[in-house]
Amino acid sequence: MLLGGVRATAWMLALLVALPAMADNADLVRGERIFITQCAGCHAVTPDSHRAGPSLHNILNRPAGAIAGFEYSPGMEDADLLWTPEVLDAFLENPEQVVPGTRMVFWGLDARERELVIRYLREISSD
């Protein structure tokens, strides 16, 4: 009986170690789904692939309006900000409030959706 208890304990410990990784993966999948449904119509995540908006590949810690060759709105060109997770979070909540004059027409995401999209962008951009 003791051996069965040891096996069950070992199995439970292995599961406890695996659960955070499984949750992280599920969050990334959710972030990707939100990106596809809410963002991919205007933004790509591959380098140098622009749509109505610029590529979001490696957006974190990039200055606003910094991709050469993309025609930004005057508001975005004049924006003096760095796309930190906090700034991106505020922008995804209310783009016009963060960058007056932006061309981005977006009604925002709730806090959890913003968190998941930002985590997804961080994950797919790490080279």
C-alpha positions in Angstrom: 0.0 0.0 0.0 2.9 2.3 0.7 4.2 2.0 -2.8 0.9 3.0 -4.2 0.8 6.1 -2.0 4.3 7.0 -3.1 3.3 6.7 -6.8 0.2 8.8 -6.3 2.2 11.4 -4.5 4.8 11.5 -7.3 2.1 11.7 -9.9 0.4 14.6 -8.0 3.7 16.5 -7.7 4.4 16.0 -11.4 1.0 17.4 -12.2 1.5 20.4 -9.9 4.8 21.1 -11.7 3.1 20.8 -15.1 0.0 22.9 -14.4 1.6 26.4 -14.6 3.1 25.5 -18.0 -0.2 24.2 -19.2 -1.9 27.4 -18.0 0.7 29.6 -19.7 0.2 27.7 -22.9 -3.6 28.1 -22.6 -3.2 31.8 -22.1 -1.0 32.1 -25.1 -3.6 30.3 -27.2 -6.3 32.6 -25.9 -4.1 35.7 -26.6 -3.5 34.4 -30.1 -7.3 33.9 -30.7 -8.0 37.4 -29.4 -5.3 38.8 -31.6 -6.7 37.0 -34.7 -10.3 38.2 -34.0 -9.6 41.7 -32.9 -6.2 42.8 -34.4 -5.2 40.7 -37.4 -7.5 42.4 -39.8 -5.2 45.5 -39.6 -1.9 44.1 -38.1 0.4 41.3 -38.9 2.9 39.7 -36.5 5.5 38.8 -39.1 8.4 41.2 -39.6 8.0 43.8 -42.4 4.5 42.7 -43.1 2.2 45.7 -42.9 -1.5 46.0 -43.4 -3.6 49.0 -42.5 -1.5 49.1 -39.4 2.2 48.3 -39.0 3.6 44.9 -38.2 3.4 44.2 -34.4 6.5 41.9 -34.5 8.8 43.1 -31.7 6.5 45.9 -30.8 7.4 45.8 -27.1 10.0 48.4 -26.2 9.9 49.9 -29.7 9.3 53.6 -30.1 6.0 54.6 -31.5 6.0 55.4 -35.2 9.5 53.8 -35.7 9.1 51.5 -38.6 10.7 53.0 -41.7 8.5 53.0 -44.7 5.2 52.7 -42.9 3.0 55.8 -43.3 1.9 56.6 -39.8 -0.8 59.1 -38.8 0.5 62.5 -37.7 -0.5 61.7 -34.2 1.5 58.5 -34.1 4.5 60.2 -35.8 4.5 62.9 -33.1 3.9 60.4 -30.2 6.9 60.4 -27.9 6.4 57.0 -26.3 7.9 53.6 -26.0 5.6 50.6 -26.4 6.1 49.1 -23.0 3.5 46.6 -21.8 2.0 49.4 -19.6 1.7 51.8 -22.5 0.4 49.2 -24.9 -2.2 48.2 -22.3 -3.4 51.8 -22.0 -3.4 52.1 -25.8 -5.4 48.9 -26.3 -7.9 50.2 -23.8 -8.4 53.6 -25.5 -6.1 54.4 -28.4 -7.3 58.0 -29.0 -6.6 58.9 -25.3 -3.0 57.7 -25.5 -2.2 58.9 -29.0 -4.6 61.8 -30.0 -4.9 61.8 -33.8 -4.1 58.1 -34.3 -5.8 56.4 -37.2 -6.4 53.3 -35.2 -10.1 52.8 -34.9 -10.6 50.4 -32.0 -13.1 50.2 -29.2 -10.8 48.5 -26.8 -10.3 45.3 -25.0 -11.1 44.4 -21.4 -8.2 44.2 -18.9 -7.8 40.4 -19.2 -7.9 40.4 -23.0 -5.3 43.1 -23.1 -3.1 41.1 -20.8 -3.4 38.0 -23.0 -2.7 39.9 -26.3 0.3 41.6 -24.8 1.7 38.2 -23.5 1.1 36.7 -27.0 2.9 39.6 -28.7 5.8 39.2 -26.3 6.0 35.5 -26.9 5.8 35.5 -30.7 8.3 38.4 -30.9 11.1 36.9 -28.9 13.9 36.0 -31.3 
